[in-house]
Every structure is written in structure tokens, then in C-alpha cells.
Amino acid sequence: MHGIGNDYIYFDCMKGELENLGELSKKLSDRHFSIGGDGIILLCKSDIADCKMRMFNADGSEGKMCGNGIRCVGKLAHDLGYIKGDSCTVETLSGIKKLQFTLDKDNLVSEVKVNMGKAELAAQKIPSTFTGEKVVAEPLNIGSETYEVTLVSMGNPHCVIFDDPDTADVEGVGRLIENHPTFPERVNVEFIKVLGKNRLKMRVWERGSGETLACGTGACAAVVASCLNGYSKKGEEVTVSLLGGDLKIIYTDDAVYMTGGATLAFTGEIEI
């Protein structure tokens, strides 16, 4: 399944668990020798929500949240019949998220709106070695260059820089920032360009996966950063254009709302 090109291998674990998930993700996500994907995601039972999501990056590390992934988890749970109606709750390592479905004529989920929760801006909670209640346009030295960075946590850490994604060295700079000592748990890096107060263009370097076609939490972080830097306004819908397609984001004091598609690519069986 994929959310605007951000593809993961999904497992229905509502009736049973898998083991050694980090190694499984590395094995299956290799695009040259296996199915290929940005990682694996499990649909699991939950005692506190309608279902639970577990997500592992291509390098085997477990992620706390995945914006494109949670939309697909909602679609999978609904379309397999585990959830009835047009909404659900999903347990993640970043808390319980509320999803609202748009259904097609066949009663299958075509689009999902997610309440991603409140954006965290405090420097130590990103986490980072910066100090203060927020980090906006602060200098960060990367090699011989200095970048102005804005930090946002959407359940996972993001470092946003205003650098034209058409010309930016996404891999080179992204890898250096991901592993910079400023970020003890590493960080996702967004390269964004403001096309207007209600439209951004973005490419993303994801920790543990490298450059991906889209990142839902990254798009949320980009809009938050755009508002903090005065380019966009809170409460207004902003369209973020990524390599894989568009996401619609609304940033408020209480929550960030993300709306986008969820697509089934194919189903199958694999021996493990």
C-alpha cells in the first residue's frame, strides 16, 4: 500500500503476531532483492483503540509515527471489515490518532483525514540539543555551510530548512543533518520552497529510509514551520506538493490535520 508514493509492506496481524520485525523489515524492504518498500507496517489489535499500528523503517529501526502509513492502516482495517463506519482510532507509539474516512461507491476508503495531534516545538522534546520553547530559523553548521533550521516534532523529529527542493543536495545534506550530534535520536529533514501562503513544495530525507516520495508527518512539520516563519497562516489549509503527490494540511494551536489518499497496490503471501 502507499500514501502518495510512500510505500510500505503491510501485514494483517489482528489474529497473530510476527517476531524479529527489524530484521524482517530490512529483508523485505530491499528493492533489489525483495518486494521493496520504505519499510513494513503492522495492523494489530489494541486494548485502547480500534486497532494499533507498528512501523519499521527500511534499516530495521522502529518509528513512532508515520503519517502516510496511518492512513493506509485505517483503510486496511476498514476494507478488511475490522472497522465499521467512516471513522476509527489508531494506537501508535505517539498516542491515539483519530481518522475520518471518505468512502467510494464500493464502500472502500479512498481518502483519510487524520488528527495528528498537537505539534511539539520545545527544543528538548524534539529532541535536540538546542534550548528554548521553540527553534525557529536557528543556524546549524553542516560542514562548511550554515543552514537556518526550524524544528518540529509530530511524534517523530523533523528539521525543516527553506532550501529549493529542485536544486538541494537532499541526500548529501539530508544524511549529514539526520546524523548530526544536535539530534540524539537522529532526525527527518524537509527541504521546502514557499510557492504561496497556501502552497509549499517539499522533498524529504527520512531517518532510517533515505529520500522517499512522500512523508505525512514531514508535510505537517513543513506547514508548521511555514507558519512559524510567517509564510503561512494558522487555521488555513495549505497544500504540500511532494514527489508522490499532494497532501492538505491545517495547523491549529490544538492539532495538525492531514488529509490525503490511501492506495492498495497489491496483495499476496510470503514465506518467512
VENVEN-V998505 format. One record per residue. N is the residue number from 0. RES is the residue in one letter. OMEGA is omega in whole degrees, 0 to 359 (none if undefined). BURIAL is # if it has 9 or more other C-alpha atoms within 8 Angstrom, else .. D_LAST is the distance of its C-alpha to the last C-alpha in whole Angstrom. Layout:
# VENVEN-V998505
N_RES_OMEGA_BURIAL_D_LAST / N_RES_OMEGA_BURIAL_D_LAST
This chain:
# VENVEN-V998505
0_M_177_#_19 / 1_H_171_#_22 / 2_G_187_#_25 / 3_I_173_#_28 / 4_G_178_#_26 / 5_N_193_#_24 / 6_D_176_#_20 / 7_Y_175_#_17 / 8_I_186_#_14 / 9_Y_178_#_14 / 10_F_173_._12 / 11_D_181_._14 / 12_C_180_#_14 / 13_M_182_._18 / 14_K_180_._17 / 15_G_184_._14 / 16_E_172_._13 / 17_L_180_._10 / 18_E_176_._10 / 19_N_190_._11 / 20_L_179_#_11 / 21_G_179_#_13 / 22_E_178_._11 / 23_L_179_#_8 / 24_S_179_#_11 / 25_K_183_#_13 / 26_K_186_._10 / 27_L_185_#_10 / 28_S_179_#_14 / 29_D_187_#_15 / 30_R_180_#_17 / 31_H_189_._18 / 32_F_182_._15 / 33_S_181_#_12 / 34_I_181_._13 / 35_G_178_#_15 / 36_G_176_#_17 / 37_D_180_#_19 / 38_G_177_#_16 / 39_I_178_#_14 / 40_I_182_#_16 / 41_L_170_#_15 / 42_L_187_#_17 / 43_C_174_#_18 / 44_K_177_#_21 / 45_S_176_#_24 / 46_D_185_._27 / 47_I_179_._30 / 48_A_180_#_29 / 49_D_177_#_27 / 50_C_181_#_24 / 51_K_177_#_22 / 52_M_168_#_20 / 53_R_188_#_18 / 54_M_179_#_18 / 55_F_179_#_16 / 56_N_181_#_18 / 57_A_179_#_17 / 58_D_177_#_18 / 59_G_180_#_16 / 60_S_180_#_19 / 61_E_178_#_19 / 62_G_181_#_22 / 63_K_185_#_25 / 64_M_177_#_25 / 65_C_185_#_24 / 66_G_178_#_27 / 67_N_180_#_26 / 68_G_183_#_22 / 69_I_175_#_24 / 70_R_180_#_26 / 71_C_176_#_23 / 72_V_177_#_22 / 73_G_179_#_25 / 74_K_181_#_25 / 75_L_181_#_21 / 76_A_180_#_23 / 77_H_187_#_26 / 78_D_175_#_25 / 79_L_175_._22 / 80_G_179_._25 / 81_Y_182_._25 / 82_I_177_#_28 / 83_K_176_._31 / 84_G_187_._34 / 85_D_178_._34 / 86_S_176_#_33 / 87_C_173_#_30 / 88_T_182_#_30 / 89_V_176_#_27 / 90_E_175_#_26 / 91_T_175_#_25 / 92_L_177_#_26 / 93_S_179_#_29 / 94_G_180_._30 / 95_I_180_#_30 / 96_K_180_#_31 / 97_K_182_#_32 / 98_L_175_#_31 / 99_Q_186_#_34 / 100_F_162_#_33 / 101_T_185_#_34 / 102_L_178_#_34 / 103_D_184_._34 / 104_K_178_._36 / 105_D_180_._33 / 106_N_174_._33 / 107_L_182_#_29 / 108_V_178_#_29 / 109_S_182_#_31 / 110_E_184_#_32 / 111_V_171_#_31 / 112_K_184_#_34 / 113_V_168_#_32 / 114_N_187_#_35 / 115_M_181_#_33 / 116_G_184_#_36 / 117_K_176_#_38 / 118_A_178_#_38 / 119_E_184_#_38 / 120_L_183_#_41 / 121_A_188_#_42 / 122_A_184_#_41 / 123_Q_182_#_40 / 124_K_178_#_38 / 125_I_359_#_36 / 126_P_176_#_36 / 127_S_178_#_38 / 128_T_171_#_41 / 129_F_176_._43 / 130_T_176_#_46 / 131_G_182_._47 / 132_E_174_._46 / 133_K_180_#_45 / 134_V_184_#_44 / 135_V_178_#_46 / 136_A_178_._47 / 137_E_182_#_47 / 138_P_175_._47 / 139_L_181_._44 / 140_N_177_._44 / 141_I_184_#_42 / 142_G_179_._43 / 143_S_183_._46 / 144_E_174_._46 / 145_T_180_#_46 / 146_Y_172_#_44 / 147_E_187_#_45 / 148_V_173_#_42 / 149_T_187_#_42 / 150_L_179_#_39 / 151_V_170_#_37 / 152_S_174_#_35 / 153_M_188_#_33 / 154_G_168_#_31 / 155_N_190_#_29 / 156_P_179_#_32 / 157_H_175_#_34 / 158_C_185_#_36 / 159_V_175_#_38 / 160_I_179_#_41 / 161_F_183_#_43 / 162_D_186_._42 / 163_D_183_#_42 / 164_P_179_#_39 / 165_D_184_._40 / 166_T_183_._41 / 167_A_173_._39 / 168_D_188_._37 / 169_V_182_#_34 / 170_E_184_#_32 / 171_G_181_._35 / 172_V_181_#_36 / 173_G_181_#_33 / 174_R_180_#_31 / 175_L_179_#_35 / 176_I_179_#_35 / 177_E_186_#_31 / 178_N_181_#_32 / 179_H_181_._36 / 180_P_176_._37 / 181_T_186_._38 / 182_F_186_#_35 / 183_P_178_._33 / 184_E_187_._30 / 185_R_186_#_30 / 186_V_171_#_31 / 187_N_185_#_30 / 188_V_179_#_33 / 189_E_175_#_35 / 190_F_187_#_37 / 191_I_175_#_40 / 192_K_180_#_43 / 193_V_178_#_45 / 194_L_182_._46 / 195_G_184_._48 / 196_K_181_#_48 / 197_N_178_#_46 / 198_R_177_#_43 / 199_L_172_#_41 / 200_K_189_#_39 / 201_M_163_#_36 / 202_R_188_#_34 / 203_V_170_#_31 / 204_W_184_#_30 / 205_E_178_#_27 / 206_R_178_#_26 / 207_G_183_#_23 / 208_S_185_#_22 / 209_G_181_#_25 / 210_E_176_#_27 / 211_T_182_#_26 / 212_L_180_#_28 / 213_A_176_#_28 / 214_C_184_#_28 / 215_G_179_#_29 / 216_T_177_#_30 / 217_G_177_#_32 / 218_A_176_#_34 / 219_C_180_#_35 / 220_A_180_#_36 / 221_A_180_#_38 / 222_V_176_#_40 / 223_V_180_#_41 / 224_A_179_#_42 / 225_S_177_#_44 / 226_C_181_#_46 / 227_L_180_._46 / 228_N_173_#_48 / 229_G_181_._50 / 230_Y_180_#_49 / 231_S_182_#_47 / 232_K_175_._49 / 233_K_175_#_47 / 234_G_179_._46 / 235_E_179_#_46 / 236_E_179_#_43 / 237_V_177_#_42 / 238_T_178_#_40 / 239_V_180_#_38 / 240_S_179_#_37 / 241_L_181_#_34 / 242_L_183_#_32 / 243_G_182_#_30 / 244_G_186_#_33 / 245_D_170_#_35 / 246_L_178_#_35 / 247_K_187_#_37 / 248_I_172_#_38 / 249_I_180_#_41 / 250_Y_176_#_42 / 251_T_178_._44 / 252_D_186_._45 / 253_D_185_._43 / 254_A_171_#_40 / 255_V_182_#_38 / 256_Y_181_#_37 / 257_M_178_#_34 / 258_T_179_#_34 / 259_G_183_#_32 / 260_G_174_#_30 / 261_A_191_#_26 / 262_T_173_#_25 / 263_L_179_._22 / 264_A_177_._21 / 265_F_176_._18 / 266_T_179_._16 / 267_G_178_._13 / 268_E_179_._10 / 269_I_175_._6 / 270_E_182_._4 / 271_I_none_._0
